[in-house]
Amino acid sequence: MTSASAAGVPPTPAAPKSRKSVTGTRKTVAALFLLPALVLLGALVVYPIGYSVVRSFYDQSGDGFAGFDNYQALFTDDGIRTALKNNIIWVVFAPTVATALGLIFAVLTERVRWGTAFKLVVFMPMAISMLAAGIIFRLVYDQDPDKGVANAVWVGIHDTFAEASAFPKAHPGRESPLVAQGGAFITKATVRTGDTVTLPLVGVAPDQMPDDAKRAVAPQADPGKISGTTWQDFTRGKGVGKLGAPDASEFGYPGMKIEAVKDGKVVESTKAADDGTFTLSSKADGAQLRLPASNFKEAYNGVDWLGPSLVTPAIIGSYIWMWAGFAMVLIAAGLAGIPRELLEAARVDGASEWQVFRRVTVPLLAPVLAVVAVTLMINVLKIFDLVFIIAPGSSQDDANVLALELYRKGFSEDQPGIASAISVFLLLLVIPVMWFNVRRLRREVRR
């Protein structure tokens, strides 16, 4: 025993050893490992942001200081104002609809046996790049119903209730007994019982005639009726065929509607047979025969999805198709973590399924819904690919967004100062959303 111990003096503590980090690695070594990542972060993130901020205060050449002129252009340039308006539409509607659909899909598929398969199908578009999705929906929204799926379905539904005419281009030819009357054609003279009437038309190519059209037949007189024929009075070949009379190679107009009109009122109507022949009763005696405008109505060609008025909602629809699956998966994960006893307790207390959903499920899912909505808001603020690919040149100005306008100003119009100002403005728009998300995540960690 030492003298210090014998005297009751406590021993001097040993000098502390150099401390290591939590992982057992010295701080200097950890810093060396982090250095490459920090260099890349500075080169790829910090430097471009700083350069864009500085460049936004210079003119087109980059030599003269422009002050806030480039930022003033954000609110005076028509293209940028349209892009800003469209970005507001995107931020309001795209995340809201995608999140709502994701919530509906997650809740409805929770109890069904094939729910996993359905979720897989809905999530599959996430595996497709924006470029590929843009090409797909450019075809989906094609104006031609034979190419565009959207218009094929729309035209099919429309034609189910309002059948289109097979003869939109038909019209009277030379020396015709018909004259125009507001889209319809009417005979110059009245008809009498026992008469035969010929109503020749031209304007429809022989290969465009309906499949059920048969060779035109000349009308046969009937003493108690009015007989007639309406047909395509055209035969290929110069000088071939007789004008005003059905020839062997000419086809009748099947289904052509004929009306007998007296004093502006329709007293009788009928439709032509496959060979173009028709008959009217004695009620039509003294009437004029009219081919109504419905016979020549242009075929319905669907909706102009990519026109100026619908191009932005159409592109938002394609975005929702891609991202609703992302929202559904995250919400389904949050739904799986909800204590089932809370839901069952609400049902035992007499709550309906709608009340359980609205008063229990949605409030408990609020943090997850916030994550999904904020993530999608950040995503749509920088949307570029879909707009650039889907919107045709004729309506791209109407579908313009800030990221696309940045590209156009920087490359197509060679205005790097304004492009830099747009990029800084986009950054300023994203920062509040990111700040809100970070604060919410910190609150969740403290809980």
C-alpha positions in Angstrom: 0.0 0.0 0.0 1.4 3.4 -1.0 1.8 6.3 1.4 -1.0 8.3 -0.4 -3.4 5.5 0.1 -2.3 5.1 3.7 -3.0 8.8 4.3 -6.5 8.5 2.9 -5.8 10.6 -0.2 -7.6 9.4 -3.3 -5.4 8.3 -6.2 -5.0 10.7 -9.2 -7.2 9.5 -12.2 -5.4 8.3 -15.3 -5.3 10.6 -18.4 -8.3 9.8 -20.7 -7.5 8.0 -23.9 -8.3 9.5 -27.3 -12.1 9.0 -27.9 -13.4 7.3 -31.0 -16.6 7.7 -32.9 -19.7 5.6 -32.2 -18.6 3.2 -34.9 -15.2 2.8 -33.5 -13.5 4.9 -36.2 -11.4 8.0 -35.5 -13.1 11.2 -36.6 -10.3 12.1 -38.9 -10.6 8.8 -40.7 -14.4 9.2 -40.9 -13.9 12.7 -42.4 -11.5 11.3 -45.0 -14.1 8.8 -46.1 -16.8 11.5 -46.3 -14.6 13.8 -48.3 -15.3 12.3 -51.7 -19.0 12.5 -51.1 -18.7 16.1 -49.9 -16.6 17.0 -53.0 -19.2 15.5 -55.3 -22.0 17.2 -53.4 -20.3 20.6 -53.7 -19.5 20.0 -57.4 -22.9 18.7 -58.5 -25.3 20.6 -56.1 -23.7 23.5 -54.3 -21.7 25.0 -57.2 -24.5 24.8 -59.8 -27.0 26.4 -57.4 -24.5 29.2 -56.6 -23.6 29.7 -60.2 -27.3 29.9 -61.2 -28.0 32.5 -58.6 -25.1 34.7 -59.8 -25.9 34.1 -63.5 -29.5 35.2 -62.9 -28.3 38.8 -62.3 -26.5 39.1 -65.6 -27.7 39.8 -69.1 -27.8 37.4 -72.1 -24.1 37.7 -72.9 -23.1 37.3 -69.3 -20.9 40.4 -69.3 -23.3 43.1 -68.2 -25.0 43.2 -64.8 -28.8 43.2 -65.3 -29.9 43.4 -61.7 -33.5 42.1 -61.2 -34.5 42.5 -64.9 -34.4 38.7 -65.3 -36.7 38.2 -62.3 -39.0 40.9 -63.6 -39.4 38.9 -66.8 -40.8 36.1 -64.7 -44.0 38.1 -64.2 -44.1 40.1 -67.5 -43.3 37.4 -70.1 -46.5 35.7 -71.4 -44.8 32.3 -71.8 -43.5 32.3 -68.2 -46.8 33.5 -66.8 -48.6 30.7 -68.6 -46.1 28.2 -67.2 -46.5 29.6 -63.7 -50.3 29.3 -64.0 -50.0 25.7 -65.2 -47.6 24.9 -62.4 -50.2 26.1 -59.9 -52.8 23.8 -61.6 -50.3 20.9 -61.4 -49.5 21.5 -57.7 -53.2 21.8 -56.8 -54.7 18.9 -58.7 -52.0 16.2 -59.5 -50.9 15.4 -55.9 -54.5 15.7 -54.6 -56.0 13.3 -57.1 -53.1 10.9 -57.0 -53.1 10.8 -53.2 -56.9 10.4 -53.1 -56.8 7.5 -55.6 -54.0 5.9 -53.7 -56.0 6.1 -50.5 -59.1 4.7 -52.2 -57.2 1.8 -53.8 -55.4 1.0 -50.5 -58.6 0.9 -48.4 -60.7 -1.0 -50.9 -58.1 -3.7 -51.6 -57.2 -4.3 -48.0 -59.9 -7.0 -47.5 -60.1 -8.6 -50.9 -58.3 -11.8 -51.8 -56.8 -10.4 -55.0 -55.8 -7.1 -53.5 -52.0 -7.8 -53.9 -52.4 -8.6 -57.6 -54.4 -5.4 -58.0 -51.8 -3.3 -56.2 -49.1 -4.9 -58.4 -51.0 -3.9 -61.6 -51.6 -0.3 -60.3 -47.9 0.1 -59.2 -46.5 -1.3 -62.5 -46.5 2.1 -64.3 -43.8 3.3 -61.8 -41.4 0.9 -63.6 -41.9 2.9 -66.8 -39.7 6.0 -67.5 -41.3 9.4 -68.0 -40.1 9.2 -71.6 -41.8 5.9 -72.3 -45.0 7.0 -70.5 -45.0 10.2 -72.6 -44.8 8.2 -75.9 -47.5 5.9 -74.7 -49.9 8.7 -73.8 -49.1 10.6 -77.0 -50.6 7.6 -78.8 -53.4 7.2 -76.3 -54.5 10.8 -76.9 -54.2 10.7 -80.7 -57.0 12.4 -82.4 -57.6 9.6 -84.9 -59.9 7.0 -83.3 -58.1 4.3 -85.2 -54.9 5.1 -83.3 -55.9 6.8 -80.1 -57.4 4.6 -77.4 -59.1 7.5 -75.6 -60.9 8.6 -78.8 -61.7 5.1 -79.9 -63.6 4.5 -76.6 -65.2 8.0 -76.7 -66.3 7.6 -80.3 -67.6 4.1 -79.6 -69.8 5.4 -76.8 -70.9 8.4 -78.8 -71.9 6.4 -81.9 -73.9 4.0 -79.7 -76.3 6.7 -78.9 -75.9 8.9 -82.0 -74.9 7.0 -85.1 -72.8 8.8 -87.6 -73.7 9.2 -91.2 -72.1 7.0 -93.8 -72.4 9.7 -96.5 -70.9 12.9 -95.0 -69.5 14.1 -98.4 -72.5 13.2 -100.6 -74.2 16.1 -102.5 -76.2 16.7 -105.7 -74.3 16.6 -109.0 -75.0 18.3 -112.4 -78.6 18.5 -113.6 -79.8 17.2 -110.3 -83.5 17.5 -109.3 -82.2 18.4 -105.8 -81.3 21.8 -104.4 -79.6 22.7 -101.1 -81.7 23.8 -98.1 -79.6 24.5 -94.9 -77.5 21.3 -94.9 -80.4 19.2 -96.4 -81.3 18.7 -100.0 -84.9 19.0 -101.4 -86.6 18.4 -104.7 -87.3 21.4 -106.9 -90.8 20.0 -107.8 -93.5 18.2 -105.9 -94.3 14.6 -106.5 -97.6 12.8 -107.3 -98.9 9.4 -106.5 -97.8 6.9 -109.2 -94.6 9.0 -110.0 -91.1 7.6 -110.0 -88.5 9.8 -108.5 -84.7 9.7 -109.0 -82.5 11.3 -106.4 -78.9 11.0 -107.7 -75.9 12.2 -105.5 -72.2 12.3 -106.0 -69.2 12.9 -103.7 -68.7 9.4 -102.2 -65.9 7.3 -103.7 -67.0 3.8 -104.8 -64.6 2.2 -102.4 -66.0 4.3 -99.5 -69.6 3.1 -99.9 -71.0 1.0 -97.0 -70.4 -2.7 -97.2 -74.2 -3.4 -97.4 -74.6 -1.2 -100.5 -76.0 -3.1 -103.5 -76.2 -2.2 -107.2 -78.7 0.6 -107.7 -82.0 -0.3 -109.3 -84.2 2.0 -111.3 -87.6 2.7 -109.6 -90.7 0.9 -110.7 -94.0 2.8 -111.0 -96.7 1.9 -108.5 -100.2 3.4 -109.1 -101.0 3.9 -105.4 -97.5 4.9 -104.2 -94.5 7.1 -105.0 -91.4 5.1 -105.9 -87.9 6.3 -106.1 -84.2 5.5 -106.0 -81.3 7.4 -104.4 -77.8 6.3 -105.5 -74.2 7.3 -106.2 -74.5 8.7 -109.8 -70.9 8.2 -110.7 -69.0 5.6 -112.7 -65.2 5.5 -113.0 -63.9 6.3 -116.5 -64.3 9.3 -118.7 -67.6 9.4 -120.5 -68.8 6.1 -118.9 -72.4 5.8 -117.6 -75.5 7.7 -118.1 -76.2 10.8 -116.0 -79.4 10.8 -114.0 -80.1 7.1 -114.4 -78.6 4.1 -112.4 -75.9 2.2 -114.3 -74.8 -1.3 -113.8 -71.7 -0.4 -111.7 -73.4 2.3 -109.5 -74.5 1.6 -105.9 -77.5 2.7 -104.0 -77.4 4.6 -100.7 -78.6 2.1 -98.1 -80.3 3.6 -95.1 -80.6 7.1 -96.7 -83.5 8.9 -95.0 -86.2 10.5 -97.2 -88.9 12.8 -96.0 -92.0 14.1 -97.7 -92.6 17.7 -96.8 -95.8 19.7 -97.2 -96.0 23.3 -96.1 -92.8 22.9 -94.0 -94.1 19.8 -92.2 -93.0 16.2 -92.6 -96.0 14.1 -93.6 -94.1 10.9 -94.1 -90.6 9.5 -94.0 -88.8 6.3 -95.0 -85.3 4.8 -95.5 -83.8 3.6 -98.7 -83.1 -0.2 -99.1 -79.7 -1.6 -99.8 -80.1 -1.0 -103.5 -81.3 2.6 -103.0 -84.9 2.1 -103.7 -87.7 3.5 -101.5 -91.5 3.9 -101.5 -93.9 6.5 -100.0 -97.6 6.2 -99.6 -100.3 8.5 -101.0 -99.8 10.7 -97.9 -96.8 12.2 -99.8 -99.0 13.2 -102.8 -98.2 16.9 -103.6 -95.1 17.0 -101.3 -91.5 17.7 -101.9 -89.0 15.0 -101.1 -86.2 16.0 -98.8 -82.9 14.3 -97.8 -82.4 15.7 -94.3 -79.1 17.0 -93.0 -78.7 14.0 -90.7 -77.8 11.9 -93.8 -74.7 14.1 -94.4 -73.5 14.7 -90.8 -69.8 14.5 -90.5 -68.6 11.5 -88.6 -67.8 12.2 -85.0 -64.1 12.3 -84.5 -63.8 12.3 -80.8 -62.3 14.9 -78.4 -59.3 17.0 -79.1 -57.4 15.8 -76.0 -54.2 17.6 -76.9 -55.9 20.8 -78.0 -55.3 24.1 -76.2 -58.2 23.7 -73.7 -57.6 20.1 -72.6 -53.9 19.5 -73.0 -52.9 20.2 -69.4 -55.7 18.1 -67.8 -54.8 15.3 -70.3 -51.1 15.4 -69.3 -52.0 15.5 -65.6 -54.1 12.4 -66.2 -51.0 10.5 -67.5 -49.0 11.6 -64.5 -51.7 10.3 -62.1 -51.7 7.0 -64.0 -48.0 6.7 -63.2 -48.0 8.0 -59.6 -51.2 6.7 -58.1 -49.5 3.3 -57.5 -46.7 5.0 -55.6 -49.3 6.7 -53.4 -51.2 3.5 -52.9 -48.2 1.5 -51.8 -47.1 4.1 -49.1 -50.7 4.5 -47.8 -51.2 0.7 -47.7 -48.0 0.4 -45.6 -49.4 3.1 -43.2 -52.8 1.3 -43.2 -51.2 -1.9 -42.2 -49.7 -0.2 -39.1 -53.1 1.1 -37.8 -54.1 -0.8 -34.6 -57.1 -3.0 -35.6 -58.6 -2.7 -32.2 -59.3 1.0 -32.8 -61.3 0.2 -35.9 -63.2 -2.6 -34.3 -64.0 -0.4 -31.3 -65.5 2.2 -33.6 -67.6 -0.5 -35.3 -68.8 -1.9 -31.9 -69.8 1.6 -30.9 -72.1 1.7 -33.9 -70.1 3.6 -36.5 -70.7 2.9 -40.1 -67.9 2.0 -42.5 -67.9 5.5 -43.9 -67.7 7.0 -40.4 -64.9 4.6 -39.5 -63.0 5.7 -42.6 -63.6 9.4 -42.2 -63.3 9.7 -38.4 -60.7 7.0 -37.6 -58.8 5.7 -40.6 -58.0 9.1 -42.3 -56.9 10.9 -39.1 -54.6 8.0 -38.3 -53.2 8.1 -41.8 -52.7 11.8 -41.8 -48.9 11.6 -41.4 -48.6 9.2 -44.3 -50.9 11.2 -46.5 -48.8 14.3 -45.8 -45.6 12.5 -46.8 -47.2 11.3 -50.1 -48.8 14.7 -50.9 -45.6 16.7 -50.2 -43.4 14.3 -52.2 -45.8 14.6 -55.2 -45.9 18.4 -54.8 -42.1 18.5 -55.0 -42.2 16.1 -58.0 -44.7 18.1 -60.0 -43.0 21.4 -59.5 -40.1 20.1 -61.7 -42.3 18.2 -64.2 -40.8 18.4 -67.6 -40.7 15.1 -69.5 -44.4 14.4 -69.9 -45.2 17.9 -71.0 -42.3 18.0 -73.5 -43.2 14.7 -75.1 -47.1 14.6 -75.0 -48.0 18.2 -75.9 -47.8 18.7 -79.7 -46.1 21.8 -81.1 -49.4 23.5 -81.8 -50.5 23.4 -78.1 -47.1 23.2 -76.2 -47.4 26.9 -75.3 -50.7 26.2 -73.7 -49.3 23.2 -71.7 -46.1 25.0 -70.7 -44.6 24.6 -67.2 -41.7 26.3 -65.5 -39.2 23.4 -66.1 -40.1 23.3 -69.8 -39.9 27.1 -70.0 -36.4 27.0 -68.3 -35.3 24.5 -71.0 -36.7 26.7 -73.8 -35.2 29.9 -72.5 -31.8 28.3 -71.9 -31.4 26.4 -75.1 -34.0 27.3 -77.8 -34.1 31.1 -77.2 -30.5 31.5 -75.8 -31.5 33.5 -72.8 -29.4 31.9 -70.0 -30.0 34.8 -67.6 -33.8 34.4 -67.6 -33.3 30.6 -67.5 -31.2 30.9 -64.4 -33.8 33.2 -62.8 -36.5 30.5 -63.5 -34.3 27.9 -61.9 -33.7 30.0 -58.8 -37.5 30.7 -58.6 -38.2 27.0 -58.8 -35.7 26.4 -56.0 -37.5 29.0 -53.9 -40.8 27.3 -54.6 -39.5 23.9 -53.5 -37.7 25.1 -50.3 -40.9 25.8 -48.3 -42.3 22.4 -49.2 -39.1 20.7 -48.2 -38.9 22.7 -45.0 -42.4 21.6 -44.1 -41.5 17.9 -44.7 -38.3 18.1 -42.7 -40.1 19.7 -39.7 -42.8 17.0 -39.9 -40.2 14.2 -40.0 -38.4 15.7 -36.9 -41.7 15.8 -35.0 -42.3 12.1 -35.9 -38.8 11.2 -34.6 -39.3 13.0 -31.3 -42.5 11.1 -30.7 
